């Protein structure tokens, strides 16, 4: 009888210890899960704060760009203004135009659209007749010409429509691609695939541009040679 009582007591003690051990393990597991939940919440809160901070900075940057004349395609009155404009902004596209050159009107249409889309870049136009010194300094010989200015220095030019598929009917996307190649705008497409390539593959023919020299001036209407 004594042996049975002893065995029963031992069994109860073991059962109690097992319950305590199980309870302790559950408590430890719950504590770890709570810790993980809190860590996830903290991380999510941290990411949320970082995202809000990034959005705030982006909004501030946008407002700064707008205050400097970004977001619209506008004409500047003189070459003196050109130097001030490029000094204020990191990326500038300036269209050197002439009223009598109709292809400048074509360029205007596309630049007006891109100015609204790419607010990170300033889009300007300047008449070569009002900027003789600057036109000479930048060697502007063909109209229209886009001077692509980065950090106050002219890094590249889009001369006539040669780089745009050699047609008056080039798309805004083609000009956007060309500016992206110069890293003057933030281009999201594939720089290795010009938009006009697919048109060429599908059998579209580009219209040959004709050279038209303005009498008494050194400016040409485009960069192609006569046939």
N, CA, C and O of each residue as an XYZ file, in Angstrom:
908
protein
N       0.829     -1.205      0.000
C       0.000      0.000      0.000
C       0.865      1.256      0.000
O       0.614      2.218     -0.726
N       1.919      1.205      0.867
C       2.809      2.358      0.953
C       3.479      2.627     -0.390
O       3.681      3.781     -0.769
N       3.820      1.570     -1.101
C       4.474      1.715     -2.415
C       3.528      2.345     -3.415
O       3.930      3.175     -4.231
N       2.243      1.937     -3.345
C       1.258      2.516     -4.275
C       1.049      3.998     -3.991
O       0.916      4.809     -4.908
N       1.021      4.336     -2.697
C       0.836      5.739     -2.323
C       2.023      6.574     -2.769
O       1.878      7.702     -3.241
N       3.188      5.995     -2.606
C       4.405      6.709     -3.006
C       4.439      6.915     -4.522
O       4.817      7.982     -5.003
N       4.049      5.907     -5.247
C       4.023      6.005     -6.712
C       3.003      7.030     -7.183
O       3.251      7.776     -8.130
N       1.848      7.061     -6.513
C       0.801      8.020     -6.877
C       1.262      9.449     -6.608
O       1.015     10.353     -7.406
N       1.941      9.644     -5.460
C       2.442     10.979     -5.121
C       3.500     11.419     -6.134
O       3.521     12.567     -6.576
N       4.374     10.479     -6.487
C       5.422     10.790     -7.477
C       4.805     11.188     -8.818
O       5.289     12.092     -9.500
N       3.730     10.496     -9.176
C       3.045     10.768    -10.436
C       2.429     12.162    -10.433
O       2.469     12.880    -11.432
N       1.855     12.530     -9.276
C       1.234     13.848     -9.159
C       2.288     14.955     -9.211
O       2.092     16.000     -9.831
N       3.413     14.691     -8.539
C       4.506     15.683     -8.575
C       5.018     15.877     -9.989
O       5.249     17.006    -10.421
N       5.194     14.786    -10.709
C       5.671     14.870    -12.091
C       4.660     15.590    -12.978
O       5.025     16.382    -13.847
N       3.396     15.303    -12.742
C       2.348     15.955    -13.529
C       2.331     17.465    -13.269
O       2.171     18.271    -14.185
N       2.500     17.820    -11.996
C       2.528     19.234    -11.620
C       3.721     19.946    -12.255
O       3.591     21.047    -12.790
N       4.878     19.302    -12.188
C       6.088     19.880    -12.789
C       5.936     20.032    -14.306
O       6.364     21.017    -14.908
N       5.299     18.999    -14.897
C       5.092     19.046    -16.343
C       4.165     20.200    -16.723
O       4.392     20.886    -17.719
N       3.128     20.405    -15.929
C       2.199     21.512    -16.171
C       2.893     22.864    -16.008
O       2.682     23.788    -16.793
N       3.721     22.955    -14.977
C       4.455     24.195    -14.738
C       5.435     24.484    -15.880
O       5.576     25.611    -16.356
N       6.112     23.388    -16.296
C       7.066     23.541    -17.407
C       6.348     23.965    -18.688
O       6.814     24.841    -19.416
N       5.186     23.316    -18.953
C       4.396     23.655    -20.141
C       3.908     25.096    -20.069
O       3.949     25.826    -21.059
N       3.443     25.502    -18.882
C       2.960     26.872    -18.701
C       4.083     27.885    -18.910
O       3.890     28.936    -19.521
N       5.261     27.541    -18.387
C       6.417     28.428    -18.533
C       6.813     28.568    -20.005
O       7.136     29.659    -20.475
N       6.780     27.449    -20.716
C       7.115     27.468    -22.138
C       6.091     28.292    -22.923
O       6.444     29.040    -23.834
N       4.823     28.141    -22.554
C       3.775     28.923    -23.224
C       3.955     30.410    -22.965
O       3.788     31.238    -23.861
N       4.298     30.734    -21.721
C       4.517     32.137    -21.363
C       5.707     32.712    -22.125
O       5.660     33.844    -22.605
N       6.775     31.918    -22.230
C       7.950     32.364    -22.977
C       7.629     32.545    -24.463
O       8.074     33.502    -25.096
N       6.844     31.604    -25.006
C       6.452     31.686    -26.405
C       5.567     32.903    -26.644
O       5.731     33.623    -27.629
N       4.620     33.124    -25.723
C       3.749     34.301    -25.844
C       4.561     35.595    -25.784
O       4.286     36.556    -26.503
N       5.563     35.593    -24.911
C       6.418     36.779    -24.769
C       7.197     37.042    -26.064
O       7.342     38.185    -26.498
N       7.688     35.966    -26.662
C       8.433     36.102    -27.917
C       7.524     36.586    -29.049
O       7.906     37.429    -29.861
N       6.305     36.026    -29.079
C       5.350     36.451    -30.111
C       4.965     37.916    -29.940
O       4.856     38.667    -30.909
N       4.758     38.311    -28.654
C       4.447     39.719    -28.383
C       5.598     40.621    -28.813
O       5.390     41.711    -29.346
N       6.812     40.143    -28.569
C       7.993     40.915    -28.951
C       8.078     41.065    -30.465
O       8.385     42.138    -30.983
N       7.798     39.965    -31.164
C       7.811     39.997    -32.624
C       6.731     40.934    -33.157
O       6.965     41.699    -34.093
N       5.536     40.866    -32.544
C       4.447     41.751    -32.964
C       4.830     43.203    -32.778
O       4.589     44.045    -33.643
N       5.438     43.484    -31.619
C       5.845     44.860    -31.345
C       6.941     45.307    -32.305
O       6.954     46.452    -32.758
N       7.857     44.395    -32.609
C       8.921     44.721    -33.557
C       8.340     45.019    -34.936
O       8.773     45.960    -35.602
N       7.381     44.241    -35.359
C       6.741     44.467    -36.652
C       6.045     45.814    -36.676
O       6.123     46.549    -37.661
N       5.358     46.136    -35.576
C       4.665     47.416    -35.489
C       5.660     48.569    -35.517
O       5.438     49.589    -36.169
N       6.762     48.383    -34.794
C       7.799     49.419    -34.764
C       8.409     49.614    -36.143
O       8.630     50.735    -36.600
N       8.674     48.475    -36.795
C       9.248     48.553    -38.134
C       8.283     49.222    -39.108
O       8.678     50.056    -39.923
N       7.025     48.845    -39.008
C       6.017     49.454    -39.877
C       5.904     50.946    -39.605
O       5.769     51.746    -40.531
N       5.959     51.308    -38.349
C       5.890     52.728    -37.991
C       7.115     53.475    -38.511
O       7.029     54.611    -38.979
N       8.265     52.794    -38.411
C       9.509     53.395    -38.907
C       9.449     53.601    -40.420
O       9.831     54.655    -40.930
N       8.964     52.578    -41.130
C       8.828     52.691    -42.579
C       7.828     53.775    -42.960
O       8.026     54.511    -43.927
N       6.760     53.859    -42.191
C       5.749     54.878    -42.438
C       6.335     56.274    -42.263
O       6.086     57.175    -43.063
N       7.121     56.432    -41.196
C       7.758     57.727    -40.946
C       8.735     58.079    -42.060
O       8.803     59.231    -42.490
N       9.499     57.078    -42.531
C      10.457     57.311    -43.613
C       9.735     57.698    -44.901
O      10.183     58.579    -45.635
N       8.613     57.029    -45.166
C       7.845     57.326    -46.377
C       7.266     58.737    -46.319
O       7.306     59.477    -47.301
N       6.728     59.097    -45.156
C       6.166     60.442    -44.997
C       7.257     61.499    -45.129
O       7.036     62.569    -45.697
N       8.429     61.185    -44.600
C       9.555     62.115    -44.696
C       9.987     62.285    -46.153
O      10.287     63.391    -46.603
N      10.012     61.149    -46.890
C      10.390     61.200    -48.307
C       9.372     62.001    -49.111
O       9.741     62.790    -49.980
N       8.085     61.794    -48.817
C       7.037     62.542    -49.509
C       7.134     64.025    -49.200
O       6.925     64.867    -50.074
N       7.448     64.333    -47.972
C       7.592     65.734    -47.565
C       8.748     66.395    -48.300
O       8.634     67.524    -48.776
N       9.868     65.671    -48.385
C      11.034     66.209    -49.091
C      10.734     66.384    -50.584
O      11.137     67.372    -51.198
N      10.015     65.401    -51.157
C       9.664     65.478    -52.578
C       8.759     66.678    -52.841
O       8.906     67.365    -53.851
N       7.822     66.924    -51.927
C       6.921     68.057    -52.078
C       7.674     69.373    -51.956
O       7.414     70.319    -52.698
N       8.607     69.424    -51.016
C       9.431     70.622    -50.845
C      10.286     70.869    -52.084
O      10.440     72.005    -52.533
N      10.849     69.766    -52.639
C      11.653     69.888    -53.847
C      10.813     70.382    -55.015
O      11.260     71.214    -55.804
N       9.592     69.863    -55.121
C       8.686     70.276    -56.185
C       8.363     71.761    -56.076
O       8.364     72.474    -57.080
N       8.088     72.226    -54.866
C       7.777     73.631    -54.652
C       8.985     74.516    -54.976
O       8.844     75.622    -55.499
N      10.165     74.004    -54.653
C      11.389     74.757    -54.958
C      11.576     74.872    -56.469
O      11.927     75.935    -56.979
N      11.337     73.759    -57.185
C      11.447     73.790    -58.644
C      10.452     74.787    -59.249
O      10.800     75.576    -60.127
N       9.215     74.735    -58.762
C       8.171     75.629    -59.284
C       8.546     77.083    -59.042
O       8.316     77.942    -59.894
N       9.121     77.355    -57.886
C       9.521     78.733    -57.566
C      10.614     79.240    -58.497
O      10.801     80.447    -58.650
N      11.345     78.294    -59.125
C      12.422     78.662    -60.045
C      11.973     78.599    -61.508
O      12.789     78.722    -62.422
N      10.671     78.408    -61.718
C      10.158     78.441    -63.090
C      10.052     77.111    -63.775
O       9.832     77.055    -64.984
N      10.206     76.019    -63.023
C      10.013     74.688    -63.607
C       8.519     74.418    -63.766
O       7.681     75.096    -63.171
N       8.206     73.407    -64.585
C       6.821     72.996    -64.734
C       6.080     73.676    -65.862
O       4.923     73.353    -66.135
N       6.731     74.608    -66.516
C       6.131     75.297    -67.661
C       7.209     75.612    -68.690
O       8.385     75.771    -68.359
N       6.788     75.697    -69.916
C       7.693     76.040    -71.013
C       7.534     77.535    -71.269
O       6.457     77.994    -71.648
N       8.602     78.286    -71.062
C       8.467     79.729    -71.146
C       9.636     80.367    -71.895
O      10.723     79.799    -71.998
N       9.379     81.537    -72.402
C      10.390     82.282    -73.152
C      11.100     83.259    -72.231
O      10.477     83.900    -71.385
N      12.400     83.362    -72.403
C      13.167     84.364    -71.661
C      13.523     85.493    -72.633
O      13.798     85.234    -73.804
N      13.522     86.730    -72.160
C      13.654     87.882    -73.055
C      15.041     88.145    -73.624
O      15.166     88.761    -74.682
N      16.095     87.685    -72.930
C      17.436     88.042    -73.412
C      18.466     87.007    -72.974
O      18.191     86.155    -72.129
N      19.654     87.096    -73.565
C      20.719     86.164    -73.205
C      21.222     86.397    -71.784
O      21.767     85.484    -71.162
N      21.046     87.601    -71.270
C      21.418     87.886    -69.893
C      20.592     87.023    -68.932
O      21.107     86.520    -67.934
N      19.314     86.865    -69.249
C      18.433     86.042    -68.418
C      18.832     84.568    -68.479
O      18.647     83.827    -67.513
N      19.372     84.154    -69.607
C      19.785     82.762    -69.780
C      20.786     82.362    -68.703
O      20.644     81.305    -68.088
N      21.781     83.181    -68.474
C      22.826     82.844    -67.502
C      22.271     82.726    -66.090
O      22.710     81.870    -65.322
N      21.318     83.570    -65.743
C      20.706     83.505    -64.429
C      19.841     82.252    -64.286
O      19.833     81.604    -63.239
N      19.122     81.928    -65.344
C      18.234     80.764    -65.318
C      19.013     79.457    -65.148
O      18.625     78.606    -64.346
N      20.091     79.294    -65.885
C      20.866     78.051    -65.797
C      21.653     77.974    -64.489
O      22.009     76.888    -64.032
N      21.916     79.121    -63.902
C      22.617     79.143    -62.625
C      21.719     78.624    -61.510
O      22.199     78.022    -60.549
N      20.415     78.857    -61.636
C      19.459     78.488    -60.589
C      19.095     77.004    -60.597
O      18.752     76.449    -59.553
N      19.166     76.359    -61.756
C      18.662     74.989    -61.885
C      19.735     74.022    -62.374
O      20.609     74.378    -63.165
N      19.642     72.795    -61.881
C      20.627     71.771    -62.240
C      20.488     71.324    -63.686
O      21.487     71.145    -64.382
N      19.237     71.141    -64.149
C      18.982     70.661    -65.505
C      18.128     71.662    -66.277
O      17.045     72.042    -65.831
N      18.622     72.082    -67.432
C      17.917     73.074    -68.243
C      17.952     72.672    -69.713
O      18.990     72.282    -70.247
N      16.790     72.777    -70.352
C      16.683     72.602    -71.798
C      16.295     73.958    -72.377
O      15.247     74.506    -72.037
N      17.142     74.497    -73.251
C      16.840     75.795    -73.859
C      16.733     75.653    -75.373
O      17.669     75.211    -76.039
N      15.583     76.035    -75.896
C      15.311     75.974    -77.328
C      15.710     77.303    -77.971
O      15.103     78.338    -77.699
N      16.724     77.265    -78.815
C      17.113     78.447    -79.587
C      16.298     78.430    -80.877
O      16.433     77.531    -81.707
N      15.454     79.440    -81.022
C      14.480     79.418    -82.118
C      14.543     80.702    -82.938
O      15.256     81.654    -82.619
N      13.764     80.675    -84.004
C      13.613     81.851    -84.871
C      12.168     81.841    -85.380
O      11.666     80.811    -85.831
N      11.517     82.983    -85.303
C      10.096     83.078    -85.673
C       9.819     82.579    -87.084
O       8.777     81.972    -87.333
N      10.729     82.826    -87.999
C      10.494     82.469    -89.396
C      10.738     80.994    -89.701
O      10.506     80.555    -90.827
N      11.196     80.231    -88.729
C      11.459     78.806    -88.947
C      10.295     77.993    -88.394
O      10.116     77.902    -87.180
N       9.511     77.407    -89.283
C       8.276     76.743    -88.834
C       8.546     75.509    -87.983
O       7.696     75.113    -87.186
N       9.712     74.899    -88.139
C      10.012     73.705    -87.347
C      10.199     74.045    -85.865
O      10.117     73.165    -85.008
N      10.446     75.299    -85.574
C      10.526     75.727    -84.180
C       9.155     75.604    -83.516
O       9.057     75.311    -82.324
N       8.105     75.830    -84.292
C       6.742     75.679    -83.771
C       6.454     74.232    -83.434
O       5.782     73.937    -82.446
N       6.970     73.321    -84.266
C       6.823     71.887    -83.997
C       7.524     71.532    -82.688
O       6.977     70.808    -81.856
N       8.726     72.045    -82.516
C       9.491     71.779    -81.299
C       8.783     72.359    -80.080
O       8.757     71.736    -79.018
N       8.212     73.542    -80.228
C       7.487     74.190    -79.118
C       6.399     73.283    -78.561
O       6.243     73.156    -77.347
N       5.659     72.664    -79.447
C       4.534     71.817    -79.037
C       4.993     70.675    -78.132
O       4.368     70.394    -77.110
N       6.072     70.030    -78.508
C       6.569     68.898    -77.727
C       7.207     69.351    -76.406
O       7.045     68.697    -75.375
N       7.916     70.449    -76.446
C       8.570     70.946    -75.239
C       7.555     71.397    -74.189
O       7.777     71.233    -72.989
N       6.456     71.957    -74.644
C       5.408     72.393    -73.714
C       4.841     71.198    -72.941
O       4.543     71.304    -71.752
N       4.697     70.063    -73.627
C       4.182     68.858    -72.982
C       5.206     68.271    -72.006
O       4.852     67.847    -70.906
N       6.464     68.252    -72.415
C       7.503     67.673    -71.571
C       7.798     68.530    -70.342
O       8.191     68.008    -69.299
N       7.612     69.831    -70.462
C       7.862     70.724    -69.322
C       6.918     70.405    -68.168
O       7.308     70.473    -67.002
N       5.690     70.062    -68.491
C       4.707     69.707    -67.461
C       4.982     68.329    -66.867
O       4.744     68.096    -65.682
N       5.478     67.434    -67.686
C       5.730     66.058    -67.237
C       7.016     65.946    -66.433
O       7.069     65.229    -65.434
N       8.048     66.652    -66.866
C       9.364     66.552    -66.218
C       9.668     67.851    -65.475
O      10.441     68.693    -65.930
N       9.034     67.976    -64.325
C       9.182     69.192    -63.530
C      10.586     69.314    -62.947
O      10.978     70.385    -62.484
N      11.343     68.219    -62.968
C      12.708     68.258    -62.450
C      13.656     69.046    -63.357
O      14.783     69.358    -62.971
N      13.187     69.360    -64.559
C      14.012     70.070    -65.539
C      13.337     71.381    -65.948
O      12.114     71.448    -66.071
N      14.131     72.398    -66.151
C      13.611     73.701    -66.585
C      13.631     73.762    -68.116
O      14.650     73.460    -68.737
N      12.506     74.153    -68.722
C      12.386     74.242    -70.180
C      12.203     75.704    -70.599
O      11.260     76.377    -70.181
N      13.131     76.173    -71.434
C      13.128     77.571    -71.857
C      13.212     77.678    -73.370
O      13.550     76.714    -74.058
N      12.901     78.859    -73.874
C      13.137     79.169    -75.283
C      13.725     80.571    -75.370
O      13.393     81.444    -74.568
N      14.596     80.777    -76.345
C      15.273     82.051    -76.512
C      15.493     82.306    -77.994
O      16.026     81.456    -78.707
N      15.085     83.470    -78.447
C      15.263     83.840    -79.846
C      16.731     84.119    -80.141
O      17.393     84.841    -79.395
N      17.239     83.547    -81.227
C      18.642     83.779    -81.587
C      18.873     85.241    -81.942
O      19.994     85.735    -81.823
N      17.835     85.934    -82.373
C      17.972     87.341    -82.724
C      18.213     88.206    -81.491
O      18.778     89.296    -81.586
N      17.774     87.704    -80.326
C      17.973     88.435    -79.078
C      19.196     87.947    -78.313
O      19.504     88.446    -77.230
N      19.884     86.973    -78.885
C      21.038     86.396    -78.193
C      22.201     86.162    -79.143
O      22.654     85.027    -79.287
N      22.695     87.213    -79.798
C      23.788     87.026    -80.762
C      25.087     86.538    -80.121
O      25.777     85.686    -80.681
N      25.421     87.081    -78.946
C      26.658     86.665    -78.277
C      26.577     85.210    -77.842
O      27.513     84.439    -78.057
N      25.466     84.837    -77.235
C      25.295     83.474    -76.747
C      25.228     82.474    -77.898
O      25.783     81.379    -77.812
N      24.554     82.855    -78.962
C      24.460     81.974    -80.130
C      25.842     81.717    -80.730
O      26.143     80.610    -81.177
N      26.664     82.744    -80.732
C      28.025     82.601    -81.247
C      28.868     81.747    -80.307
O      29.637     80.891    -80.744
N      28.712     81.991    -79.032
C      29.489     81.251    -78.023
C      29.139     79.764    -78.026
O      30.018     78.915    -77.882
N      27.864     79.457    -78.190
C      27.422     78.062    -78.193
C      27.439     77.450    -79.595
O      27.089     76.284    -79.782
N      27.848     78.253    -80.568
C      27.954     77.797    -81.964
C      26.611     77.292    -82.493
O      26.522     76.231    -83.111
N      25.591     78.073    -82.235
C      24.253     77.734    -82.726
C      24.189     78.096    -84.207
O      24.128     79.276    -84.551
N      24.202     77.109    -85.072
C      24.184     77.337    -86.512
C      22.911     76.810    -87.168
O      22.553     77.214    -88.274
N      22.242     75.910    -86.475
C      21.057     75.261    -87.033
C      19.849     75.575    -86.150
O      19.926     75.522    -84.923
N      18.754     75.897    -86.792
C      17.518     76.213    -86.079
C      16.446     75.206    -86.502
O      16.239     75.009    -87.699
N      15.752     74.557    -85.542
C      15.910     74.731    -84.094
C      17.083     73.937    -83.511
O      17.472     72.900    -84.048
N      17.633     74.437    -82.415
C      18.652     73.719    -81.652
C      18.269     73.781    -80.174
O      17.888     74.832    -79.659
N      18.376     72.647    -79.513
C      18.183     72.601    -78.070
C      19.544     72.508    -77.397
O      20.328     71.603    -77.686
N      19.820     73.442    -76.505
C      21.030     73.361    -75.694
C      20.654     72.687    -74.379
O      19.740     73.135    -73.686
N      21.353     71.621    -74.042
C      21.061     70.860    -72.828
C      22.132     71.194    -71.788
O      23.297     70.818    -71.924
N      21.706     71.903    -70.757
C      22.639     72.470    -69.784
C      22.499     71.764    -68.439
O      21.411     71.709    -67.866
N      23.602     71.231    -67.946
C      23.622     70.547    -66.648
C      24.661     71.207    -65.755
O      25.820     71.364    -66.138
N      24.230     71.592    -64.559
C      25.117     72.245    -63.592
C      25.798     73.477    -64.190
O      26.975     73.736    -63.938
N      25.033     74.232    -64.991
C      25.546     75.476    -65.541
C      26.418     75.335    -66.771
O      26.901     76.335    -67.303
N      26.631     74.102    -67.236
C      27.479     73.876    -68.399
C      26.707     73.141    -69.496
O      25.978     72.188    -69.221
N      26.874     73.590    -70.735
C      26.202     72.956    -71.863
C      26.879     71.620    -72.165
O      28.046     71.574    -72.557
N      26.119     70.527    -71.975
C      26.682     69.186    -72.120
C      26.343     68.529    -73.449
O      27.053     67.629    -73.897
N      25.250     68.980    -74.089
C      24.805     68.288    -75.296
C      23.882     69.216    -76.077
O      23.413     70.229    -75.558
N      23.628     68.851    -77.340
C      22.734     69.618    -78.201
C      21.827     68.662    -78.970
O      22.238     67.565    -79.347
N      20.605     69.089    -79.193
C      19.726     68.419    -80.144
C      19.618     69.366    -81.330
O      18.965     70.407    -81.255
N      20.265     68.990    -82.420
C      20.382     69.877    -83.584
C      19.399     69.451    -84.666
O      19.496     68.348    -85.205
N      18.453     70.329    -84.979
C      17.442     69.978    -85.957
C      16.650     68.768    -85.495
O      16.451     68.566    -84.298
N      16.195     67.959    -86.457
C      15.393     66.775    -86.134
C      16.122     65.468    -86.453
O      15.520     64.395    -86.420
N      17.405     65.559    -86.760
C      18.164     64.379    -87.163
C      18.121     63.270    -86.122
O      17.960     62.101    -86.473
N      18.263     63.622    -84.834
C      18.253     62.624    -83.765
C      16.848     62.161    -83.395
O      16.679     61.301    -82.530
N      15.847     62.729    -84.049
C      14.453     62.457    -83.673
C      13.721     61.651    -84.736
O      12.493     61.687    -84.822
N      14.479     60.930    -85.536
C      13.884     60.117    -86.585
C      13.919     60.795    -87.934
O      13.445     60.244    -88.927
N      14.493     62.021    -87.974
C      14.639     62.743    -89.246
C      13.299     62.981    -89.942
O      13.160     62.775    -91.148
N      12.319     63.420    -89.150
C      10.989     63.682    -89.679
C      10.328     64.808    -88.904
O      10.571     64.977    -87.709
N       9.490     65.580    -89.591
C       8.727     66.632    -88.910
C       7.666     66.039    -87.991
O       7.152     66.722    -87.105
N       7.344     64.782    -88.201
C       6.259     64.149    -87.463
C       6.755     63.259    -86.322
O       6.099     62.280    -85.965
N       7.890     63.590    -85.764
C       8.392     62.815    -84.623
C       7.440     62.999    -83.433
O       6.732     64.002    -83.343
N       7.434     62.028    -82.535
C       6.529     62.066    -81.389
C       7.194     62.736    -80.184
O       8.414     62.892    -80.127
N       6.360     63.122    -79.236
C       6.874     63.689    -77.992
C       7.731     62.659    -77.272
O       8.725     63.003    -76.631
N       7.336     61.384    -77.383
C       8.089     60.303    -76.741
C       9.498     60.184    -77.325
O      10.441     59.833    -76.617
N       9.631     60.475    -78.600
C      10.956     60.414    -79.224
C      11.867     61.506    -78.677
O      13.033     61.258    -78.371
N      11.326     62.713    -78.556
C      12.118     63.806    -77.981
C      12.438     63.512    -76.515
O      13.538     63.800    -76.043
N      11.486     62.947    -75.813
C      11.700     62.582    -74.415
C      12.847     61.572    -74.305
O      13.706     61.684    -73.430
N      12.846     60.592    -75.202
C      13.931     59.605    -75.225
C      15.286     60.273    -75.470
O      16.276     59.949    -74.813
N      15.318     61.206    -76.419
C      16.584     61.885    -76.741
C      17.105     62.682    -75.546
O      18.306     62.686    -75.277
N      16.215     63.347    -74.840
C      16.620     64.103    -73.656
C      17.056     63.156    -72.539
O      17.944     63.474    -71.748
N      16.413     61.985    -72.491
C      16.811     60.977    -71.516
C      18.218     60.467    -71.780
O      18.971     60.198    -70.845
N      18.573     60.335    -73.046
C      19.927     59.895    -73.420
C      20.980     60.873    -72.906
O      22.105     60.482    -72.595
N      20.608     62.133    -72.823
C      21.538     63.158    -72.348
C      21.494     63.303    -70.830
O      22.217     64.119    -70.260
N      20.653     62.518    -70.182
C      20.495     62.556    -68.726
C      20.095     63.952    -68.239
O      20.505     64.392    -67.165
N      19.291     64.630    -69.046
C      18.837     65.967    -68.675
C      17.446     65.904    -68.052
O      16.981     66.872    -67.450
N      16.775     64.737    -68.203
C      15.499     64.457    -67.557
C      15.568     63.068    -66.940
O      16.474     62.294    -67.250
N      14.614     62.747    -66.069
C      14.520     61.401    -65.508
C      13.666     60.562    -66.455
O      12.441     60.678    -66.477
N      14.333     59.723    -67.228
C      13.654     58.926    -68.245
C      13.383     57.531    -67.709
O      14.297     56.865    -67.221
N      12.133     57.080    -67.797
C      11.755     55.784    -67.245
C      11.745     54.660    -68.284
O      11.568     53.492    -67.938
N      11.933     55.011    -69.537
C      11.906     53.999    -70.584
C      13.260     53.345    -70.804
O      14.190     53.532    -70.020
N      13.357     52.570    -71.887
C      14.595     51.882    -72.244
C      15.385     52.736    -73.236
O      14.969     52.913    -74.381
N      16.507     53.254    -72.797
C      17.313     54.122    -73.652
C      17.903     53.386    -74.847
O      18.288     54.006    -75.838
N      17.973     52.057    -74.750
C      18.539     51.259    -75.838
C      17.540     51.057    -76.978
O      17.901     50.550    -78.040
N      16.286     51.452    -76.758
C      15.268     51.264    -77.787
C      14.573     52.594    -78.098
O      13.570     52.925    -77.466
N      15.095     53.358    -79.062
C      14.442     54.618    -79.450
C      13.010     54.379    -79.900
O      12.752     53.402    -80.604
N      12.068     55.239    -79.518
C      10.658     55.063    -79.898
C      10.436     54.962    -81.402
O       9.505     54.286    -81.841
N      11.280     55.626    -82.204
C      11.051     55.607    -83.646
C      11.563     54.328    -84.309
O      11.322     54.103    -85.495
N      12.276     53.482    -83.536
C      12.754     52.219    -84.110
C      11.596     51.314    -84.499
O      11.615     50.698    -85.565
N      10.582     51.232    -83.632
C       9.439     50.375    -83.909
C       8.676     50.882    -85.121
O       8.125     50.092    -85.889
N       8.643     52.206    -85.295
C       7.988     52.779    -86.475
C       8.733     52.394    -87.736
O       8.133     52.096    -88.768
N      10.052     52.405    -87.632
C      10.880     52.065    -88.786
C      10.704     50.597    -89.174
O      10.651     50.253    -90.355
N      10.613     49.720    -88.129
C      10.453     48.297    -88.381
C       9.100     47.984    -89.011
O       8.965     47.035    -89.783
N       8.095     48.801    -88.668
C       6.752     48.528    -89.182
C       6.561     49.043    -90.597
O       5.495     48.877    -91.190
N       7.600     49.670    -91.133
C       7.535     50.087    -92.525
C       7.279     51.557    -92.741
O       7.160     52.003    -93.882
N       7.188     52.345    -91.632
C       6.970     53.776    -91.785
C       8.204     54.413    -92.402
O       9.331     54.038    -92.079
N       7.996     55.353    -93.270
C       9.113     56.042    -93.907
C       9.195     57.457    -93.370
O       8.191     58.164    -93.275
N      10.404     57.857    -93.020
C      10.593     59.199    -92.508
C      10.739     60.173    -93.667
O      11.368     59.885    -94.685
N      10.132     61.333    -93.469
C      10.191     62.352    -94.507
C      11.542     63.063    -94.468
O      11.982     63.510    -93.409
N      12.181     63.164    -95.596
C      13.476     63.817    -95.686
C      13.325     65.311    -95.460
O      12.511     65.968    -96.108
N      14.123     65.849    -94.527
C      14.075     67.278    -94.263
C      14.932     68.017    -95.286
O      15.997     67.545    -95.685
N      14.457     69.154    -95.689
C      15.191     69.943    -96.669
C      15.902     71.094    -95.990
O      15.369     71.700    -95.060
N      17.084     71.392    -96.444
C      17.860     72.487    -95.889
C      17.366     73.809    -96.464
O      17.213     73.973    -97.674
N      17.121     74.749    -95.542
C      16.671     76.071    -95.977
C      17.531     77.120    -95.289
O      17.441     77.296    -94.074
N      18.338     77.799    -96.033
C      19.223     78.804    -95.475
C      18.516     80.146    -95.416
O      17.914     80.584    -96.396
N      18.591     80.795    -94.267
C      17.999     82.119    -94.114
C      18.976     83.140    -94.679
O      20.124     83.218    -94.240
N      18.532     83.899    -95.627
C      19.425     84.834    -96.297
C      19.964     85.889    -95.325
O      19.243     86.449    -94.499
N      21.256     86.123    -95.470
C      21.876     87.142    -94.649
C      22.203     86.673    -93.242
O      22.756     87.441    -92.454
N      21.868     85.412    -92.903
C      22.136     84.876    -91.574
C      22.954     83.593    -91.685
O      23.081     83.001    -92.757
N      23.502     83.185    -90.549
C      24.292     81.955    -90.545
C      23.465     80.767    -90.091
O      23.966     79.645    -90.016
N      22.181     81.017    -89.783
C      21.341     79.942    -89.247
C      20.651     79.161    -90.354
O      20.104     79.739    -91.293
N      20.686     77.843    -90.231
C      19.952     76.971    -91.139
C      18.696     76.490    -90.430
O      18.621     76.488    -89.201
N      17.704     76.081    -91.228
C      16.445     75.625    -90.626
C      16.545     74.209    -90.108
O      15.733     73.804    -89.277
N      17.522     73.441    -90.577
C      17.728     72.093    -90.048
C      19.142     71.659    -90.386
O      19.917     72.413    -90.974
N      19.466     70.425    -90.005
C      20.852     69.985    -90.131
C      21.112     69.052    -91.289
O      22.232     68.566    -91.447
N      20.112     68.791    -92.101
C      20.323     67.868    -93.227
C      20.923     68.589    -94.423
O      20.732     69.791    -94.613
N      21.646     67.830    -95.214
C      22.230     68.373    -96.436
C      21.228     68.243    -97.586
O      20.314     67.421    -97.537
N      21.415     69.062    -98.615
C      20.565     68.955    -99.793
C      20.838     67.639   -100.495
O      21.941     67.096   -100.434
N      19.815     67.141   -101.159
C      19.979     65.908   -101.941
C      20.921     66.158   -103.126
O      21.188     65.244   -103.905
